[in-house]
Amino acid sequence: MNYNFRVQVLVAALVLPMSVLTAYAVSDGAPERLASVESFASIPDEATRSAAIFTEFGKVLTHPRCMNCHPTSDRPRQGDARRLHQPPVWRGADGYGLPAMRCPICHTKANFDPAGVPGNPIWHLAPLEMGWQDRTLGQICEQIKDPARNGGRSLEALIEHIREEPLVSWAWAPGYGRQPAPGTQHQAGDLIEAWVKTGAVCPN
């Protein structure tokens, strides 16, 4: 731990309530891992606990595996560096690309590791209203609670989406040369369910 970080933690300890410090400590774990739902039990205030749980789940939402397919423009991103897709492609009317360059032309039913091309039977971009590239975690949280911007899903349907959606599952098995999303899909599903059950509170 470097000196500046120790000073920041000390200052926070002087001005923040213990529940907030606990939330920060839990969500500050290794970026490739997800904290368990049980690890948030020490936060007594339910609203604070809910926001902390979403902050942890936010490691998945802001990871390149999710961000690349949730742009706020018509151009997808690719790779861990989130560079613009090459060759140049555009969203198209249905999210599957323009007529001359459809996603399934290159992205087949499974990852093709020899060429480094990811694949899934329903490979496509998220709808534009579900784009959250360059937004804060709090803004993303409010967005995925809004049926007008989350694909028409209730909070309960959102849990199922995270647990069961095949294209979401791909984020944890992205193939050669790509970093998987943090933790496991099962852990991510547990976190989003716990967030909903504690009031679906968004972090500031």
C-alpha positions in Angstrom: 0.0 0.0 0.0 1.6 3.3 -1.0 1.8 6.4 1.2 -0.9 8.5 -0.7 -3.4 5.7 -0.5 -2.8 5.3 3.3 -3.4 9.0 3.7 -6.7 8.8 1.8 -7.9 5.9 3.9 -7.0 7.8 7.1 -8.8 10.9 6.0 -11.9 8.9 5.0 -11.9 7.2 8.5 -12.1 10.6 10.1 -15.1 11.9 8.0 -17.1 8.8 6.8 -19.5 6.6 8.8 -18.3 3.1 9.4 -20.9 1.6 7.1 -19.5 3.5 4.2 -15.9 2.5 5.0 -17.0 -1.1 5.2 -18.6 -0.9 1.8 -15.5 0.7 0.3 -13.3 -2.0 1.8 -15.4 -4.8 0.4 -15.7 -3.4 -3.1 -12.0 -2.5 -3.2 -11.0 -6.2 -3.7 -9.0 -7.6 -6.6 -10.6 -6.4 -9.9 -10.7 -9.9 -11.3 -12.8 -11.2 -8.4 -16.2 -10.5 -6.9 -16.9 -10.3 -3.2 -19.6 -12.6 -1.9 -23.0 -11.3 -0.9 -22.2 -12.5 2.7 -19.2 -10.2 2.9 -21.6 -7.2 2.9 -23.5 -8.4 6.0 -21.5 -6.2 8.3 -23.0 -3.0 6.8 -26.0 -2.4 9.1 -27.8 0.2 7.0 -29.7 -1.6 4.2 -29.6 1.3 1.7 -25.8 1.6 2.2 -25.5 -2.1 1.9 -27.5 -2.1 -1.3 -25.4 0.6 -2.9 -22.2 -1.2 -1.9 -23.4 -4.5 -3.4 -24.2 -2.7 -6.7 -20.7 -1.1 -6.6 -19.3 -4.6 -6.5 -21.5 -5.8 -9.3 -20.3 -2.7 -11.2 -17.0 -4.4 -11.8 -18.8 -6.6 -14.3 -20.9 -3.8 -15.9 -17.8 -1.6 -16.5 -15.5 -4.4 -17.6 -14.6 -4.5 -21.4 -16.6 -7.7 -21.9 -19.8 -5.7 -21.1 -18.7 -2.2 -22.1 -17.7 -3.2 -25.7 -21.2 -4.3 -26.5 -23.0 -1.4 -24.7 -21.6 1.6 -26.5 -23.5 4.9 -26.6 -22.8 5.2 -30.3 -23.3 3.0 -33.4 -19.8 1.6 -33.3 -18.9 -1.4 -31.1 -15.6 -1.7 -29.3 -13.3 -4.7 -29.0 -10.5 -6.1 -27.0 -9.4 -5.4 -23.4 -8.3 -1.9 -24.5 -11.8 -1.2 -25.8 -10.6 0.1 -29.2 -13.0 0.8 -32.0 -14.0 -2.4 -33.9 -11.8 -3.3 -36.8 -12.8 -3.7 -39.6 -15.2 -0.8 -39.2 -18.8 -1.9 -38.5 -22.0 -0.1 -37.5 -25.0 -1.1 -35.4 -27.6 -1.3 -38.1 -31.4 -1.2 -37.5 -31.5 -4.3 -35.4 -28.1 -4.3 -33.7 -26.8 -7.1 -35.9 -24.9 -4.8 -38.3 -25.6 -3.2 -41.7 -26.9 -5.4 -44.6 -23.4 -5.7 -46.2 -21.6 -6.4 -42.9 -23.8 -8.5 -40.6 -22.3 -9.6 -37.2 -22.8 -13.3 -37.9 -20.7 -13.1 -41.0 -17.6 -13.1 -38.8 -19.0 -13.9 -35.3 -20.2 -17.5 -35.6 -21.9 -19.7 -33.0 -18.7 -20.2 -30.9 -15.3 -18.5 -30.3 -12.8 -19.2 -33.1 -9.6 -19.0 -31.1 -7.1 -19.6 -34.0 -8.2 -16.2 -35.4 -9.1 -14.6 -32.1 -12.7 -14.0 -33.2 -15.3 -14.2 -30.4 -18.6 -16.0 -31.2 -22.1 -16.6 -29.9 -25.3 -17.7 -31.6 -26.9 -14.3 -31.0 -23.9 -12.0 -31.3 -25.1 -8.4 -31.6 -24.9 -5.0 -30.0 -27.1 -4.0 -27.1 -29.9 -1.6 -28.2 -28.7 2.1 -28.2 -30.9 2.9 -25.2 -29.0 0.3 -23.3 -25.6 1.9 -24.0 -23.6 3.0 -21.0 -20.1 3.6 -22.3 -18.4 6.5 -20.5 -21.2 6.9 -17.9 -20.7 6.8 -14.1 -21.7 3.7 -12.2 -24.5 5.7 -10.6 -25.9 6.6 -14.0 -25.6 3.0 -15.2 -27.4 1.9 -12.1 -30.4 4.3 -12.7 -30.4 3.2 -16.4 -30.7 -0.5 -15.8 -33.6 0.1 -13.3 -35.5 2.0 -16.0 -37.6 -0.4 -18.3 -37.4 2.2 -21.0 -33.6 1.8 -21.0 -33.1 -1.8 -20.0 -34.9 -3.7 -22.6 -38.3 -3.5 -20.9 -37.2 -5.6 -17.9 -38.5 -5.6 -14.4 -35.9 -5.9 -11.6 -36.8 -9.6 -11.3 -36.3 -10.1 -15.0 -33.0 -8.3 -14.8 -31.8 -11.0 -12.3 -32.8 -13.7 -14.8 -31.1 -11.8 -17.6 -27.8 -11.8 -15.7 -28.1 -15.4 -14.6 -29.4 -17.0 -17.9 -28.8 -14.8 -21.0 -26.5 -16.7 -23.3 -24.7 -13.6 -24.5 -24.2 -12.4 -20.9 -22.7 -15.9 -20.2 -20.1 -15.3 -22.9 -18.5 -12.6 -20.8 -17.1 -15.3 -18.5 -15.9 -17.5 -21.4 -14.6 -15.0 -24.0 -12.0 -17.2 -25.6 -8.3 -16.8 -26.2 -6.7 -13.4 -25.7 -9.6 -11.8 -23.8 -9.9 -11.3 -20.1 -13.1 -12.8 -18.7 -15.5 -10.6 -16.6 -14.7 -10.6 -12.9 -15.8 -13.5 -10.7 -18.3 -15.9 -12.1 -21.8 -15.5 -13.6 -23.2 -17.3 -10.6 -21.6 -14.7 -8.3 -22.8 -11.8 -10.5 -26.4 -13.2 -10.3 -26.2 -13.5 -6.6 -25.0 -9.9 -6.3 -27.7 -8.5 -8.5 -30.4 -10.5 -6.7 -29.1 -9.2 -3.3 -29.1 -5.7 -4.7 -32.7 -6.0 -5.7 -33.8 -7.5 -2.4 -32.1 -4.7 -0.4 -34.0 -2.0 -2.3 -32.0 -1.6 -5.5 -30.3 1.5 -4.2 -27.8 3.2 -6.6 -24.4 4.5 -5.5 -23.8 8.2 -5.7 
